[in-house]
Amino acid sequence: MVFPFRKAAQPVLRPLRSDRAAQCAALHAASFAHGWSAQEFESLISAANVSGEAAVDPASGRLRGFVLTRLAADEAEILTVAVDAALRRRGVGRALLAAHMARLASLGVKKLFLEVEQDNAAALALYARFGFREVGQRKGYYRKSDGAPATALVLRRDLL
């Protein structure tokens, strides 16, 4: 018997592999106004200078969230973070980011950057919790689903 109040099992974190590209594309499309294709994800995940973490459902093996970062020397930029809508605000993004930042630090990354839409309160709260701070803005960087321009905040966090 399944109890409706029973808490779902927390996803297992593991390195993101290119065989999850289609799942990344589907999750990304459900999370952002302009999603990336499976081919774009496959290319990114396969690149030597890209690192990612996946949150995988322990029972079904389904992708529940991921983070993807491009590395350059001792700096890195988080390209995207996406979490299944049903699991948002349940610690999945927090766990992904913590594990990913630890891995990046172990690879010698000293500075970590990302861009986030200025109106994305949930993401801004998550990044603030991890000590990211605003270092710039990019006006009109994003397009909302209605085509309106949106400002990206550039955030930075020192890892080492």
ChimeraX commands (.cxc) that place a marker at each C-alpha (Angstrom):
marker #1 position 0.00,0.00,0.00 radius 0.5
marker #1 position 1.29,3.46,-0.88 radius 0.5
marker #1 position 0.57,6.24,1.56 radius 0.5
marker #1 position -0.10,9.63,-0.03 radius 0.5
marker #1 position 1.73,11.44,2.78 radius 0.5
marker #1 position 4.87,9.35,2.48 radius 0.5
marker #1 position 7.94,11.35,1.51 radius 0.5
marker #1 position 9.48,10.49,-1.86 radius 0.5
marker #1 position 12.97,9.02,-1.83 radius 0.5
marker #1 position 15.71,11.57,-2.44 radius 0.5
marker #1 position 17.42,11.27,-5.81 radius 0.5
marker #1 position 20.89,9.76,-6.03 radius 0.5
marker #1 position 23.61,12.10,-7.28 radius 0.5
marker #1 position 26.06,10.93,-9.94 radius 0.5
marker #1 position 28.13,12.39,-12.77 radius 0.5
marker #1 position 26.04,13.51,-15.75 radius 0.5
marker #1 position 26.65,11.38,-18.86 radius 0.5
marker #1 position 25.73,12.03,-22.49 radius 0.5
marker #1 position 23.25,9.12,-22.50 radius 0.5
marker #1 position 20.98,11.43,-20.48 radius 0.5
marker #1 position 20.96,14.17,-23.15 radius 0.5
marker #1 position 17.33,13.58,-24.20 radius 0.5
marker #1 position 16.18,13.58,-20.57 radius 0.5
marker #1 position 18.17,16.80,-19.96 radius 0.5
marker #1 position 16.50,18.42,-22.97 radius 0.5
marker #1 position 13.02,17.44,-21.76 radius 0.5
marker #1 position 13.65,18.67,-18.22 radius 0.5
marker #1 position 15.28,21.87,-19.49 radius 0.5
marker #1 position 12.33,22.58,-21.83 radius 0.5
marker #1 position 9.92,22.15,-18.92 radius 0.5
marker #1 position 12.01,24.54,-16.80 radius 0.5
marker #1 position 12.88,27.39,-19.16 radius 0.5
marker #1 position 11.11,29.46,-21.81 radius 0.5
marker #1 position 13.64,28.41,-24.45 radius 0.5
marker #1 position 14.94,24.88,-23.95 radius 0.5
marker #1 position 18.02,23.35,-25.51 radius 0.5
marker #1 position 17.91,20.35,-27.84 radius 0.5
marker #1 position 19.08,16.83,-27.01 radius 0.5
marker #1 position 21.87,17.30,-29.56 radius 0.5
marker #1 position 23.05,20.46,-27.81 radius 0.5
marker #1 position 23.09,18.62,-24.49 radius 0.5
marker #1 position 24.90,15.63,-25.95 radius 0.5
marker #1 position 27.56,17.91,-27.41 radius 0.5
marker #1 position 27.98,19.85,-24.17 radius 0.5
marker #1 position 28.05,16.83,-21.87 radius 0.5
marker #1 position 30.60,15.09,-24.12 radius 0.5
marker #1 position 32.96,18.08,-24.21 radius 0.5
marker #1 position 36.23,17.66,-22.33 radius 0.5
marker #1 position 35.85,21.02,-20.60 radius 0.5
marker #1 position 32.30,20.43,-19.32 radius 0.5
marker #1 position 31.31,18.84,-16.02 radius 0.5
marker #1 position 27.86,17.92,-14.77 radius 0.5
marker #1 position 25.97,16.23,-11.96 radius 0.5
marker #1 position 22.70,14.35,-12.27 radius 0.5
marker #1 position 20.02,13.71,-9.65 radius 0.5
marker #1 position 18.49,10.35,-10.51 radius 0.5
marker #1 position 15.38,8.73,-9.03 radius 0.5
marker #1 position 16.66,5.64,-7.15 radius 0.5
marker #1 position 13.66,3.50,-8.11 radius 0.5
marker #1 position 13.00,4.43,-11.75 radius 0.5
marker #1 position 16.39,5.75,-12.82 radius 0.5
marker #1 position 14.63,8.83,-14.22 radius 0.5
marker #1 position 16.52,12.13,-14.30 radius 0.5
marker #1 position 15.10,14.49,-11.65 radius 0.5
marker #1 position 17.60,17.33,-11.97 radius 0.5
marker #1 position 21.00,18.29,-13.26 radius 0.5
marker #1 position 23.68,20.97,-13.31 radius 0.5
marker #1 position 26.08,21.58,-16.19 radius 0.5
marker #1 position 29.25,23.68,-16.06 radius 0.5
marker #1 position 31.96,24.73,-18.52 radius 0.5
marker #1 position 35.52,24.95,-17.16 radius 0.5
marker #1 position 38.29,27.26,-18.37 radius 0.5
marker #1 position 41.61,27.18,-16.49 radius 0.5
marker #1 position 40.79,27.91,-12.83 radius 0.5
marker #1 position 37.37,29.41,-13.57 radius 0.5
marker #1 position 34.04,27.83,-14.41 radius 0.5
marker #1 position 30.59,28.95,-15.49 radius 0.5
marker #1 position 27.40,27.12,-14.58 radius 0.5
marker #1 position 25.58,26.86,-17.89 radius 0.5
marker #1 position 22.29,25.58,-16.54 radius 0.5
marker #1 position 20.57,24.01,-13.54 radius 0.5
marker #1 position 17.18,22.33,-13.84 radius 0.5
marker #1 position 15.08,20.39,-11.32 radius 0.5
marker #1 position 11.87,18.48,-11.97 radius 0.5
marker #1 position 8.96,20.76,-10.98 radius 0.5
marker #1 position 7.57,18.08,-8.65 radius 0.5
marker #1 position 10.80,18.11,-6.63 radius 0.5
marker #1 position 11.50,21.83,-6.43 radius 0.5
marker #1 position 11.97,23.27,-2.95 radius 0.5
marker #1 position 12.74,19.78,-1.60 radius 0.5
marker #1 position 16.53,20.05,-1.48 radius 0.5
marker #1 position 17.37,18.53,-4.87 radius 0.5
marker #1 position 18.86,21.74,-6.29 radius 0.5
marker #1 position 20.71,22.33,-3.04 radius 0.5
marker #1 position 22.19,18.81,-3.08 radius 0.5
marker #1 position 23.13,19.09,-6.75 radius 0.5
marker #1 position 24.84,22.43,-6.28 radius 0.5
marker #1 position 26.72,21.35,-3.14 radius 0.5
marker #1 position 28.05,18.16,-4.76 radius 0.5
marker #1 position 28.90,19.96,-7.98 radius 0.5
marker #1 position 30.74,22.81,-6.28 radius 0.5
marker #1 position 32.76,20.29,-4.24 radius 0.5
marker #1 position 33.73,18.48,-7.42 radius 0.5
marker #1 position 34.68,21.71,-9.16 radius 0.5
marker #1 position 36.85,22.72,-6.19 radius 0.5
marker #1 position 38.58,19.32,-6.34 radius 0.5
marker #1 position 39.35,20.05,-10.02 radius 0.5
marker #1 position 41.08,23.31,-9.02 radius 0.5
marker #1 position 38.30,25.74,-9.91 radius 0.5
marker #1 position 38.80,28.96,-7.94 radius 0.5
marker #1 position 36.02,31.17,-9.32 radius 0.5
marker #1 position 32.54,30.07,-10.29 radius 0.5
marker #1 position 30.17,32.24,-12.33 radius 0.5
marker #1 position 26.59,31.95,-13.54 radius 0.5
marker #1 position 23.82,34.02,-15.04 radius 0.5
marker #1 position 20.28,34.02,-13.70 radius 0.5
marker #1 position 17.18,35.93,-14.72 radius 0.5
marker #1 position 16.70,38.79,-12.26 radius 0.5
marker #1 position 13.06,37.75,-11.64 radius 0.5
marker #1 position 13.89,34.12,-10.77 radius 0.5
marker #1 position 13.42,34.47,-7.00 radius 0.5
marker #1 position 13.78,30.75,-6.23 radius 0.5
marker #1 position 17.09,30.46,-8.07 radius 0.5
marker #1 position 18.39,33.69,-6.56 radius 0.5
marker #1 position 17.57,32.41,-3.07 radius 0.5
marker #1 position 19.39,29.14,-3.77 radius 0.5
marker #1 position 22.48,30.90,-5.09 radius 0.5
marker #1 position 22.51,33.38,-2.20 radius 0.5
marker #1 position 22.40,30.45,0.20 radius 0.5
marker #1 position 25.62,29.22,-1.42 radius 0.5
marker #1 position 27.33,32.60,-1.15 radius 0.5
marker #1 position 27.06,33.80,-4.73 radius 0.5
marker #1 position 27.10,37.56,-5.13 radius 0.5
marker #1 position 26.12,39.82,-8.00 radius 0.5
marker #1 position 29.04,41.12,-10.06 radius 0.5
marker #1 position 27.21,42.42,-13.12 radius 0.5
marker #1 position 24.09,42.56,-15.25 radius 0.5
marker #1 position 23.29,41.74,-18.87 radius 0.5
marker #1 position 20.28,43.70,-20.07 radius 0.5
marker #1 position 18.08,41.81,-22.55 radius 0.5
marker #1 position 20.19,38.64,-22.18 radius 0.5
marker #1 position 17.17,36.35,-21.87 radius 0.5
marker #1 position 13.87,36.21,-23.71 radius 0.5
marker #1 position 10.77,35.38,-21.72 radius 0.5
marker #1 position 8.15,33.02,-23.16 radius 0.5
marker #1 position 6.23,36.02,-24.53 radius 0.5
marker #1 position 9.39,37.32,-26.25 radius 0.5
marker #1 position 9.97,40.18,-23.82 radius 0.5
marker #1 position 13.61,40.83,-22.90 radius 0.5
marker #1 position 14.81,39.96,-19.42 radius 0.5
marker #1 position 17.94,41.00,-17.57 radius 0.5
marker #1 position 20.46,38.41,-16.44 radius 0.5
marker #1 position 22.33,38.94,-13.21 radius 0.5
marker #1 position 25.92,37.72,-13.32 radius 0.5
marker #1 position 26.80,36.02,-10.04 radius 0.5
marker #1 position 30.18,34.88,-8.71 radius 0.5
marker #1 position 31.37,32.62,-5.91 radius 0.5
marker #1 position 35.00,31.96,-4.97 radius 0.5
marker #1 position 35.60,28.27,-4.28 radius 0.5
marker #1 position 39.23,28.23,-3.13 radius 0.5
marker link #1:1,2 radius 0.2
marker link #1:2,3 radius 0.2
marker link #1:3,4 radius 0.2
marker link #1:4,5 radius 0.2
marker link #1:5,6 radius 0.2
marker link #1:6,7 radius 0.2
marker link #1:7,8 radius 0.2
marker link #1:8,9 radius 0.2
marker link #1:9,10 radius 0.2
marker link #1:10,11 radius 0.2
marker link #1:11,12 radius 0.2
marker link #1:12,13 radius 0.2
marker link #1:13,14 radius 0.2
marker link #1:14,15 radius 0.2
marker link #1:15,16 radius 0.2
marker link #1:16,17 radius 0.2
marker link #1:17,18 radius 0.2
marker link #1:18,19 radius 0.2
marker link #1:19,20 radius 0.2
marker link #1:20,21 radius 0.2
marker link #1:21,22 radius 0.2
marker link #1:22,23 radius 0.2
marker link #1:23,24 radius 0.2
marker link #1:24,25 radius 0.2
marker link #1:25,26 radius 0.2
marker link #1:26,27 radius 0.2
marker link #1:27,28 radius 0.2
marker link #1:28,29 radius 0.2
marker link #1:29,30 radius 0.2
marker link #1:30,31 radius 0.2
marker link #1:31,32 radius 0.2
marker link #1:32,33 radius 0.2
marker link #1:33,34 radius 0.2
marker link #1:34,35 radius 0.2
marker link #1:35,36 radius 0.2
marker link #1:36,37 radius 0.2
marker link #1:37,38 radius 0.2
marker link #1:38,39 radius 0.2
marker link #1:39,40 radius 0.2
marker link #1:40,41 radius 0.2
marker link #1:41,42 radius 0.2
marker link #1:42,43 radius 0.2
marker link #1:43,44 radius 0.2
marker link #1:44,45 radius 0.2
marker link #1:45,46 radius 0.2
marker link #1:46,47 radius 0.2
marker link #1:47,48 radius 0.2
marker link #1:48,49 radius 0.2
marker link #1:49,50 radius 0.2
marker link #1:50,51 radius 0.2
marker link #1:51,52 radius 0.2
marker link #1:52,53 radius 0.2
marker link #1:53,54 radius 0.2
marker link #1:54,55 radius 0.2
marker link #1:55,56 radius 0.2
marker link #1:56,57 radius 0.2
marker link #1:57,58 radius 0.2
marker link #1:58,59 radius 0.2
marker link #1:59,60 radius 0.2
marker link #1:60,61 radius 0.2
marker link #1:61,62 radius 0.2
marker link #1:62,63 radius 0.2
marker link #1:63,64 radius 0.2
marker link #1:64,65 radius 0.2
marker link #1:65,66 radius 0.2
marker link #1:66,67 radius 0.2
marker link #1:67,68 radius 0.2
marker link #1:68,69 radius 0.2
marker link #1:69,70 radius 0.2
marker link #1:70,71 radius 0.2
marker link #1:71,72 radius 0.2
marker link #1:72,73 radius 0.2
marker link #1:73,74 radius 0.2
marker link #1:74,75 radius 0.2
marker link #1:75,76 radius 0.2
marker link #1:76,77 radius 0.2
marker link #1:77,78 radius 0.2
marker link #1:78,79 radius 0.2
marker link #1:79,80 radius 0.2
marker link #1:80,81 radius 0.2
marker link #1:81,82 radius 0.2
marker link #1:82,83 radius 0.2
marker link #1:83,84 radius 0.2
marker link #1:84,85 radius 0.2
marker link #1:85,86 radius 0.2
marker link #1:86,87 radius 0.2
marker link #1:87,88 radius 0.2
marker link #1:88,89 radius 0.2
marker link #1:89,90 radius 0.2
marker link #1:90,91 radius 0.2
marker link #1:91,92 radius 0.2
marker link #1:92,93 radius 0.2
marker link #1:93,94 radius 0.2
marker link #1:94,95 radius 0.2
marker link #1:95,96 radius 0.2
marker link #1:96,97 radius 0.2
marker link #1:97,98 radius 0.2
marker link #1:98,99 radius 0.2
marker link #1:99,100 radius 0.2
marker link #1:100,101 radius 0.2
marker link #1:101,102 radius 0.2
marker link #1:102,103 radius 0.2
marker link #1:103,104 radius 0.2
marker link #1:104,105 radius 0.2
marker link #1:105,106 radius 0.2
marker link #1:106,107 radius 0.2
marker link #1:107,108 radius 0.2
marker link #1:108,109 radius 0.2
marker link #1:109,110 radius 0.2
marker link #1:110,111 radius 0.2
marker link #1:111,112 radius 0.2
marker link #1:112,113 radius 0.2
marker link #1:113,114 radius 0.2
marker link #1:114,115 radius 0.2
marker link #1:115,116 radius 0.2
marker link #1:116,117 radius 0.2
marker link #1:117,118 radius 0.2
marker link #1:118,119 radius 0.2
marker link #1:119,120 radius 0.2
marker link #1:120,121 radius 0.2
marker link #1:121,122 radius 0.2
marker link #1:122,123 radius 0.2
marker link #1:123,124 radius 0.2
marker link #1:124,125 radius 0.2
marker link #1:125,126 radius 0.2
marker link #1:126,127 radius 0.2
marker link #1:127,128 radius 0.2
marker link #1:128,129 radius 0.2
marker link #1:129,130 radius 0.2
marker link #1:130,131 radius 0.2
marker link #1:131,132 radius 0.2
marker link #1:132,133 radius 0.2
marker link #1:133,134 radius 0.2
marker link #1:134,135 radius 0.2
marker link #1:135,136 radius 0.2
marker link #1:136,137 radius 0.2
marker link #1:137,138 radius 0.2
marker link #1:138,139 radius 0.2
marker link #1:139,140 radius 0.2
marker link #1:140,141 radius 0.2
marker link #1:141,142 radius 0.2
marker link #1:142,143 radius 0.2
marker link #1:143,144 radius 0.2
marker link #1:144,145 radius 0.2
marker link #1:145,146 radius 0.2
marker link #1:146,147 radius 0.2
marker link #1:147,148 radius 0.2
marker link #1:148,149 radius 0.2
marker link #1:149,150 radius 0.2
marker link #1:150,151 radius 0.2
marker link #1:151,152 radius 0.2
marker link #1:152,153 radius 0.2
marker link #1:153,154 radius 0.2
marker link #1:154,155 radius 0.2
marker link #1:155,156 radius 0.2
marker link #1:156,157 radius 0.2
marker link #1:157,158 radius 0.2
marker link #1:158,159 radius 0.2
marker link #1:159,160 radius 0.2
view
